[in-house]
Amino acid sequence: MQYLEQTIQSEQLLCAGLLASRHSVGIDTDISDCLQQLDKWAKHARVLAHISQPDHSAFLRLVHFFYRDLAFTGAHNSGDACKQSLLHEVLVYRSGTPVTLAVLFSHLGQCLGFNVRCVNFPGHFLLRCDIACQEDKVLSDTLTLPPEISCSEKTDHDTQVHSVLIDPIDGRVLDNDTLRQMYFNVIEEIDNESMPKEALEPASNDEVVVHMLHQVKFSLINAKRYEHALRSIDLLIHLCPNNPYERRDRGVLLHELQCPQLAVIDYQYFIRQCPQDPAATLLAHQVKHMDITPPVMH
């Protein structure tokens, strides 16, 4: 767990994501093979997609290379959601969730010199690439936002940084209207309210890893792989020690795994921290009727 924290702090997002996904399912093998695979794809992209410098047209060719040549795609009603949530599995099967695909694409793009990062957009992870270009060469699919939410910036008198935002599910470039529609589909619209600039800001590495671990946790729970789900929750508690909801979820899993003595400790922590939560009342009633007598060993 300490190594995971170190990789997050040292800006090694892909490495941190691989460590988190492999730890969640009890695989402790070396991740160097995965990193070498991404390096190989970066070399192929330079040749096949003709990427010599990180400009706008080269970025679009990289998108085509990732989603067409490598055939990465978003998960659609897959029978095994765990594979799309676990980063090392996504590398093998090339089908993932928005966050796992965003982590892989951003790493590949950064290897090629692009300033591409993950965005924890409400309801859906996105990818954002900031590209410097001449003002008279700005193309229609670069993001031109109004001043209050603009994520472009001046570099000198004739060069400007513009942003391209894409959907990591399929590489679709998102325009202003689409982004606003996506935002207000999740956030209830108020009259005269505009989409805040913060909605398009890059996510921190720890934010990305935590989001990915939440997906891993829920996919493992839905698959009834409770012991593995418990490992992902332990990572989440290590990264978010003050989150009582992770303690509640760990208590539920421990109870399911026939460890009531440990489950009660987590239940009681949640009840103390969130006394107004409706679940606290239900858990308090449940704790009163739980048999936490240690088994007698003969």
Backbone torsions as a table, in degrees:
resi	resn	phi	psi	omega
1	MET	NA	-35.4	178.5
2	GLN	-65.6	-38.1	178.9
3	TYR	-65.0	-38.3	177.1
4	LEU	-60.5	-45.8	179.8
5	GLU	-62.3	-37.8	179.5
6	GLN	-65.9	-40.8	180.0
7	THR	-67.4	-35.4	177.0
8	ILE	-64.1	-46.6	-177.5
9	GLN	-68.1	-27.2	-179.1
10	SER	-92.4	16.2	174.2
11	GLU	65.6	28.1	176.7
12	GLN	-101.3	73.1	-172.3
13	LEU	-62.2	-47.2	-179.1
14	LEU	-60.4	-45.8	179.4
15	CYS	-60.7	-42.9	179.0
16	ALA	-63.6	-41.7	178.9
17	GLY	-64.7	-39.8	177.7
18	LEU	-66.3	-42.0	177.7
19	LEU	-60.9	-44.0	-178.2
20	ALA	-65.5	-43.9	-177.5
21	SER	-69.7	-39.8	-179.7
22	ARG	-71.0	-38.3	177.3
23	HIS	-62.9	-36.8	-177.1
24	SER	-61.1	-30.7	-179.3
25	VAL	-110.8	15.8	172.4
26	GLY	75.3	26.9	176.7
27	ILE	-105.6	117.7	-176.2
28	ASP	-113.4	24.3	-178.5
29	THR	-75.4	167.1	-178.8
30	ASP	-64.2	139.2	-179.4
31	ILE	-95.0	5.7	-175.7
32	SER	-61.6	-32.8	179.2
33	ASP	-61.4	-40.7	179.1
34	CYS	-65.5	-43.2	-179.9
35	LEU	-65.4	-38.3	178.3
36	GLN	-65.9	-35.2	178.3
37	GLN	-62.9	-43.0	178.4
38	LEU	-65.6	-39.1	176.9
39	ASP	-62.1	-39.3	179.4
40	LYS	-64.7	-42.2	178.8
41	TRP	-65.2	-35.9	177.9
42	ALA	-62.3	-41.3	178.0
43	LYS	-65.6	-40.1	177.6
44	HIS	-64.0	-39.3	-179.0
45	ALA	-63.4	-38.1	179.1
46	ARG	-58.7	-38.0	-176.9
47	VAL	-85.7	-54.7	-173.3
48	LEU	-70.9	-35.5	-179.6
49	ALA	-98.2	4.2	176.5
50	HIS	54.4	51.4	-178.6
51	ILE	-98.7	105.8	177.8
52	SER	-110.2	-25.0	176.5
53	GLN	-146.8	151.8	-173.7
54	PRO	-82.3	66.3	177.6
55	ASP	-100.6	-176.8	-173.4
56	HIS	-63.5	-49.4	-177.6
57	SER	-65.8	-35.4	177.8
58	ALA	-65.6	-35.4	178.2
59	PHE	-64.3	-42.3	178.5
60	LEU	-64.7	-33.9	176.2
61	ARG	-69.3	-34.5	176.1
62	LEU	-64.7	-41.1	176.8
63	VAL	-58.9	-45.4	179.1
64	HIS	-62.4	-42.4	-180.0
65	PHE	-61.2	-44.4	-175.9
66	PHE	-69.6	-44.4	-173.0
67	TYR	-93.8	-18.5	179.9
68	ARG	-108.5	-56.4	-177.4
69	ASP	-69.0	-46.9	177.8
70	LEU	-83.6	-16.5	174.2
71	ALA	64.5	35.8	170.7
72	PHE	-73.1	144.3	-177.2
73	THR	-150.3	161.1	177.2
74	GLY	-80.3	151.2	-179.1
75	ALA	-74.6	132.9	177.9
76	HIS	-130.5	101.9	176.3
77	ASN	52.7	44.4	-179.6
78	SER	-73.5	151.2	178.3
79	GLY	-72.7	-21.1	-179.9
80	ASP	-128.1	89.5	-178.1
81	ALA	-67.5	-21.3	-179.6
82	CYS	-61.2	-39.3	-177.2
83	LYS	-63.6	-33.5	-179.6
84	GLN	-79.7	-16.3	-178.8
85	SER	-95.8	-22.7	-178.6
86	LEU	-93.3	118.4	-169.6
87	LEU	-60.1	-40.1	-179.3
88	HIS	-68.1	-26.7	176.1
89	GLU	-75.4	-34.8	179.1
90	VAL	-62.1	-36.8	177.5
91	LEU	-61.8	-32.8	-177.9
92	VAL	-81.7	-48.8	-172.6
93	TYR	-94.6	-11.8	175.5
94	ARG	58.9	34.3	175.1
95	SER	-136.2	126.7	-173.9
96	GLY	-148.4	-177.0	174.7
97	THR	-91.4	169.4	177.8
98	PRO	-53.9	-41.2	-175.8
99	VAL	-73.8	-40.1	-179.8
100	THR	-68.6	-39.7	177.1
101	LEU	-67.1	-36.4	178.6
102	ALA	-64.2	-39.6	179.5
103	VAL	-64.1	-45.0	-179.2
104	LEU	-66.6	-45.6	-177.9
105	PHE	-65.9	-42.4	-178.6
106	SER	-63.0	-38.4	177.7
107	HIS	-65.0	-44.9	179.4
108	LEU	-61.9	-43.7	179.4
109	GLY	-63.4	-41.2	179.7
110	GLN	-66.4	-33.9	175.9
111	CYS	-61.2	-27.4	-178.1
112	LEU	-98.0	7.5	174.7
113	GLY	93.0	5.6	179.0
114	PHE	-84.2	143.3	175.3
115	ASN	-88.9	74.0	-175.6
116	VAL	-114.3	132.1	-175.4
117	ARG	-141.1	163.2	179.3
118	CYS	-82.2	146.5	176.9
119	VAL	-125.6	122.6	178.8
120	ASN	-85.9	70.8	-178.6
121	PHE	-71.2	144.5	-179.7
122	PRO	-53.4	120.0	175.8
123	GLY	83.8	-9.2	-174.4
124	HIS	-166.5	126.9	175.4
125	PHE	-71.4	142.2	178.3
126	LEU	-126.8	172.2	172.6
127	LEU	-120.2	137.7	179.7
128	ARG	-127.4	129.5	176.4
129	CYS	-121.2	120.8	177.7
130	ASP	-93.4	124.3	-172.5
131	ILE	-127.1	128.2	175.4
132	ALA	-83.4	131.6	179.4
133	CYS	-151.8	160.9	176.1
134	GLN	-67.4	140.3	-176.1
135	GLU	-58.5	-33.9	-178.4
136	ASP	-81.2	-0.3	-179.9
137	LYS	-115.4	10.0	178.6
138	VAL	-65.2	127.0	-176.1
139	LEU	-94.9	168.9	-172.2
140	SER	-66.3	-26.0	-176.7
141	ASP	-95.7	9.1	166.0
142	THR	-80.9	152.1	-173.4
143	LEU	-82.5	118.7	176.8
144	THR	-113.7	97.0	-175.1
145	LEU	-96.8	153.7	173.6
146	PRO	-63.6	160.3	-172.1
147	PRO	-54.6	-35.6	-173.8
148	GLU	-70.1	-19.7	178.6
149	ILE	-128.5	17.1	-176.8
150	SER	-65.1	135.4	175.7
151	CYS	-113.8	19.0	174.2
152	SER	-101.1	158.5	-176.6
153	GLU	-147.1	151.4	179.1
154	LYS	-77.6	138.9	173.2
155	THR	-109.6	-37.6	170.9
156	ASP	-156.4	-167.9	-170.9
157	HIS	-68.0	-22.5	-178.8
158	ASP	-127.8	6.2	177.9
159	THR	-121.5	136.9	-178.7
160	GLN	-136.1	146.4	176.6
161	VAL	-93.1	121.0	176.8
162	HIS	-115.6	157.4	-176.5
163	SER	-111.5	138.7	170.2
164	VAL	-111.9	124.5	176.8
165	LEU	-110.6	131.9	-179.6
166	ILE	-127.9	156.7	175.3
167	ASP	-85.7	117.9	-177.3
168	PRO	-67.3	-10.2	177.3
169	ILE	-67.1	-41.7	-174.4
170	ASP	-140.1	1.5	178.8
171	GLY	81.5	11.1	-179.0
172	ARG	-68.9	131.1	176.9
173	VAL	-75.6	134.2	-174.4
174	LEU	-105.8	127.8	178.0
175	ASP	-92.6	179.0	-175.9
176	ASN	-58.4	-47.7	-176.3
177	ASP	-63.3	-40.7	179.7
178	THR	-64.3	-42.7	179.3
179	LEU	-61.5	-45.0	179.5
180	ARG	-63.0	-41.5	179.3
181	GLN	-62.9	-43.5	177.9
182	MET	-62.2	-41.2	-178.4
183	TYR	-64.4	-49.5	-175.7
184	PHE	-79.1	-8.6	169.3
185	ASN	-71.6	-23.8	180.0
186	VAL	-101.4	-44.4	-179.1
187	ILE	-99.3	122.3	-177.2
188	GLU	-59.8	128.4	-176.1
189	GLU	-76.9	136.7	174.6
190	ILE	-112.4	146.7	-178.7
191	ASP	-52.1	132.5	176.4
192	ASN	67.0	12.4	178.5
193	GLU	-83.5	139.1	177.6
194	SER	-112.2	159.1	177.2
195	MET	-69.6	125.2	-176.8
196	PRO	-71.5	152.4	179.0
197	LYS	-59.1	-34.2	-176.6
198	GLU	-61.1	-24.2	-179.2
199	ALA	-64.3	-23.0	-177.2
200	LEU	-109.3	7.8	179.1
201	GLU	-74.3	144.6	176.6
202	PRO	-60.0	143.7	177.9
203	ALA	-81.7	150.0	174.2
204	SER	-73.0	160.4	-178.7
205	ASN	-62.0	-42.5	-179.5
206	ASP	-66.8	-32.9	176.6
207	GLU	-64.1	-41.5	179.7
208	VAL	-65.7	-46.0	-178.1
209	VAL	-64.3	-41.7	178.7
210	VAL	-63.2	-43.5	178.5
211	HIS	-60.4	-43.4	-180.0
212	MET	-64.6	-41.6	179.6
213	LEU	-64.9	-33.3	175.7
214	HIS	-62.4	-42.3	177.5
215	GLN	-64.5	-41.2	177.8
216	VAL	-60.2	-46.0	-178.8
217	LYS	-58.1	-50.7	-176.4
218	PHE	-67.7	-36.4	179.1
219	SER	-67.0	-38.2	178.6
220	LEU	-69.7	-38.2	177.4
221	ILE	-64.7	-44.4	179.7
222	ASN	-62.9	-30.3	177.5
223	ALA	-84.6	2.7	-178.8
224	LYS	60.6	29.4	174.7
225	ARG	-95.2	69.7	-168.2
226	TYR	-67.0	-37.7	-179.6
227	GLU	-64.9	-38.8	176.5
228	HIS	-69.3	-40.9	178.0
229	ALA	-60.1	-35.1	178.6
230	LEU	-63.0	-35.4	178.3
231	ARG	-66.6	-39.7	178.7
232	SER	-68.5	-36.5	177.7
233	ILE	-67.5	-37.7	176.7
234	ASP	-60.1	-39.1	175.7
235	LEU	-64.5	-42.4	179.8
236	LEU	-63.9	-39.5	178.3
237	ILE	-66.9	-34.9	177.2
238	HIS	-66.5	-40.3	-179.1
239	LEU	-80.7	-28.4	-178.8
240	CYS	-129.6	69.5	-172.0
241	PRO	-64.7	-18.9	-177.1
242	ASN	-100.9	13.5	-179.8
243	ASN	-92.5	106.1	-176.6
244	PRO	-68.8	-21.3	-177.7
245	TYR	-72.6	-29.4	173.6
246	GLU	-68.3	-37.1	176.9
247	ARG	-66.3	-38.4	176.8
248	ARG	-62.0	-46.4	-178.7
249	ASP	-64.8	-36.1	176.9
250	ARG	-65.8	-38.7	177.3
251	GLY	-60.4	-40.9	179.3
252	VAL	-62.4	-43.7	-179.8
253	LEU	-67.6	-42.6	178.4
254	LEU	-61.2	-39.0	176.8
255	HIS	-63.2	-42.5	179.3
256	GLU	-64.6	-31.9	-178.7
257	LEU	-89.7	16.7	176.1
258	GLN	63.3	42.0	175.1
259	CYS	-123.2	64.3	-172.9
260	PRO	-64.0	-32.1	-179.4
261	GLN	-61.1	-42.6	179.0
262	LEU	-75.8	-34.5	179.9
263	ALA	-62.0	-40.2	-178.4
264	VAL	-61.3	-38.3	179.7
265	ILE	-60.1	-44.8	179.2
266	ASP	-70.5	-38.4	177.2
267	TYR	-59.9	-46.5	-177.7
268	GLN	-65.0	-36.3	176.6
269	TYR	-61.8	-45.6	179.7
270	PHE	-63.2	-42.4	-178.8
271	ILE	-61.7	-40.8	179.4
272	ARG	-67.6	-38.6	-175.4
273	GLN	-80.9	-29.6	-175.5
274	CYS	-130.0	61.4	-175.0
275	PRO	-65.1	-22.5	-178.2
276	GLN	-88.9	-8.7	-179.9
277	ASP	-71.2	133.0	179.8
278	PRO	-55.2	-32.0	179.9
279	ALA	-66.5	-26.9	-179.1
280	ALA	-64.2	-40.0	179.5
281	THR	-65.1	-43.2	179.5
282	LEU	-64.8	-42.1	-179.1
283	LEU	-68.9	-37.2	178.6
284	ALA	-61.7	-40.6	177.2
285	HIS	-66.0	-39.2	-178.8
286	GLN	-67.2	-40.4	-178.8
287	VAL	-60.8	-37.3	-179.3
288	LYS	-61.3	-27.3	-175.3
289	HIS	-106.9	8.7	179.4
290	MET	-85.7	138.7	176.1
291	ASP	-88.9	104.5	-177.6
292	ILE	-109.0	21.0	176.8
293	THR	-71.0	124.0	-179.9
294	PRO	-60.5	141.4	178.5
295	PRO	-64.8	144.8	179.2
296	VAL	-85.0	125.1	-180.0
297	MET	-94.2	127.8	-179.2
298	HIS	-105.2	NA	NA
